[in-house]
Amino acid sequence: MRLFYATFVFTFMCNSFYPLIKDIFFVVNLEECFKSADLIISSDPDFRILEDGSVYTTKDIKFSSEKRIFSILLSDSQKLEEKNIEISLLAPEKKMPVKRHSKDKGLKRTKRRWAPIPCSIMENSLGPFPQQIQQIQSDSAQNYTIYYSISGPGVDKEPFNLFYIDINSGDIFCTRAVDRETYDSFQIIGYATTPDGYSTDLPLPLMIKVEDDNDNAPVFENMVTFTVIENCRVGTAVGKVVATDRDEPDTLHTRLKYTILKQNPEHPKIFSVHPDTGVITIISPPDREACSSYDLKMEVRDMAGQSFGLSDTTTVTVHIQDENDNAPSFKKTSYVTEVEENRINVEILRMDIEDKDLPNTPHSRAKYIILRGNENGQFQITTDPMTNSGILCVVKPLDFEASRQVILQVGVVNEAEFSKGANNRGVSTCTTVVTVNVKNVDEGPECQPPVTVIESQDGMPAGKEILGYKARDPETFNSEDLTYRMLQDEDHWFEMDRKTGNLKTTKILDRESRFVKNNQYNVTVLAVDKIGRSCTGTLVVRLEDINDHSPVIKDNVTICRHGDEGAVIEAMDRDGPTNGPPFDFKLDNLSNKLWILRKKSDTTAIIQPREGLKSDFYSVPIRINDRHGNGEVSHLGVRLCDCTLPSECKMKPFGQVRDVSPPNIHLGRWAILSMVLGSAMLLCSLFVCFCVTTQKTVQKCFPEDIAQQNLIVSNTEAPGEEVTEANIRLPTQTTNICEPIISIGTLGGQGTKTGGQQSFEMVKGGYTLESTKSGGHQTLESYKGSGQGLGDNGRYAYTDWHSFTQPRLGEESIRGHTLIKN
């Protein structure tokens, strides 16, 4: 196989190049030498130069010792410029291959180098076929019989049978045309073997490149639509069109140029396109009111836009987006209308405008403004959403006597802000003049002002007269022939004089009434003329506060022993601030021994129990004075509980509460009835006891009264003479204000009452009423004195017994009443 090498020496007319030598071809950087070249020609037909600068030999070349020179011509047909690149080729010294004798019986395999021969075929070649494209040879063919073969894509792989090789000569043939867009190259392997299958050389990789033919026209990707805002600046990018070409990239076959063939409408010219990038830009600001959209017929052509290149066309639609560059204007410069006085919520005029911007958008929808003449707010103007007209209405009554004509200045703007583009100048608001004539009508009474305020004092007694509400006749400007009546007097404080409208109090005026808001009590008055026309007004009675209420405690409190052992109490005063806080909190002498009270703020204080106070319910009297010293005693309910937090207290809610203040007894009819019945029952019991003692001297224990009644077993009918000092002893009762209160049980059975208070022990022959708490006894003897009141046989008279028991019975009844009250 022939093996040769070439050394390339380059002498260029430009200074920017780089040679890349790969086997027998190299690459020249043509872009740096002449970037805009569209025609490349070699002066030597044995060499072919591709557009990427690759240089190939068109046939086998034998180099002599002399150097070989050829040039490459670069030409730009548009700029009419040319450049030459001169190339010098030098051949190296030849090296004789080592021969193998044919007589050698044992073949020794040696590694030989095949020169990868570049080869190419033209896409869509017309033949004739089979067409020889290349030849491979091995140096071993000089001494041995060599058979050649190939494999790879196009041979024994897809596409099959595209190439074959002459087994003896090594000529490679192509059997049919090839589409480069399907197969752009083929990498096949060449083999050289002896008849007995021995490979004399290593497999030779051979690249067959398919030369591109401009057989595919560029195609626009999709029909596109662009939008651009009107009055945009020159040079604004609208969008970009894109086309593709299936031919070989980075060649003239895929060098595309874009042009706008036609703009519809043609004038004025608005758009241009960059020939290489396809970006469409603005060359003149568009006006939507002149044309809302444009159609651009565009073309793309390969071969750098040359006339013989392939092309495609498409239509691009550009919509012009509206902006608020046109101010609205009235169709008339002035309007005249009329309305009757005292009419409200009535339409009196419609005004039409013109606006060139896009309809039914914020750029064209109108917004009307009354600039002058509506200082009293009697008019209102709105926009009709269907017609965009301005609707003028009267919303407050007009008075013919006050003004017979009203002149309004009305302006109009758009909902959207006016555009401040480069081509727009400042535009003032368009205005018009509206003259409103007021028609006179006979009208009823007039309540002006609608609210009248009078001053009064808190606590004013009934029967006092105060000034009332006054209306007037707008025609005569006086109050004659008008009658009045009250429409609203919530708490019935007043009665009204129908002729004058003055008021007279029917009850004491109370600023703290729930009908008084912000020290004001409202009375609604109706004024009526002779023919029944009327108006309404409001009379506001403003009450001056007096100090007629004392501060009181708001809520009861719970104190936890394991907490901070204190609770915050809050007081309130129904009087106003001038007669209210700061409050002064005080305990009386008795409560001060059990509780600690200290002020926290103007309206609050902190209460704490002293040491030794048991867990129970308490009623603590606290005197609270306002800033002027006016006050009274309030009873604070305190629940002293064994807990950490008040919410954890397991005691029942506030019920029976011990009052540490001296009892303030007020007997009701039920209490009196209870006292009478209790006294009668006690007398009956004592009477039975006396009877029993006169009949029997043997001591017996009375059985338990199972029914728990207040009766005592007795065999006598009346107290006898056995009722002696030795038989009956009455107790001394004591009260401890720190002890919890328990309900009083009934006397029964043996008359024993539990709870640490007192018990009755009744036996025949000796009756004892004894206090189990103090252990002391009180007898008739101690009551009457030693030896006083005794009759015969040492007995007391019945009158002495009655005088001894009756006061104590009253004390028990009073205690029972106190418990009922609490």
Protein Blocks (a to p, Z undefined) as FASTA:
>chain_A
ZZdddddddddfbfbdcdddehjaccddfklmommbcbdcdfbfkbccdfkopacdfbdc
dddfbdcddddddddfklopacddddddddddddddddddfklmbdcddddddddddddd
dehiabjadddfbdcddfklmmmccddddedehilmccehkbccdfklopacdfbdcdfk
lmgbdcdddddddfkopafbdcdddddddddddfbccddfbdcdddddehiaehiafbdc
ddddfbdehifklmccdddfbdcdfbdcfbdcdfklopacdfbdcdfklogbdcdddddd
ehhopakbccdddddddddddddfbccddfbfbdcddddehiahiafbdcddddfbdehi
akloccdddfbhplnopaccdddfklopacdddfbdcdfklogbdcdddddddfbdcdfb
fkbccdddddddddddddddddddddddfbdcddddehiaehiacdddddddfklopaeh
iacddfbdfkopaccdfknopacdfbdcdfkbmkbgghiacdddddddfkopacdddddd
ddddddfbccddfbdcdddfklnopacdddddfbdfklmccddddddfklmmmpccddfb
lmbccddddehiacdddddddddddfkopacdddddddddddfbfklpcbdcdfbdcdfb
dcdddddfklmmmmmmmmmmmmmmmmmmmmmmmmpmcdcdddddfkopabdcdfbfbdcf
klcfklpccddddddfkbccddddddehjopaehhiaccdddehiacdddfklopacdfk
lmnoghihiaehhiacfklmmmmmmmmmmmmmmmmmmmmmZZ
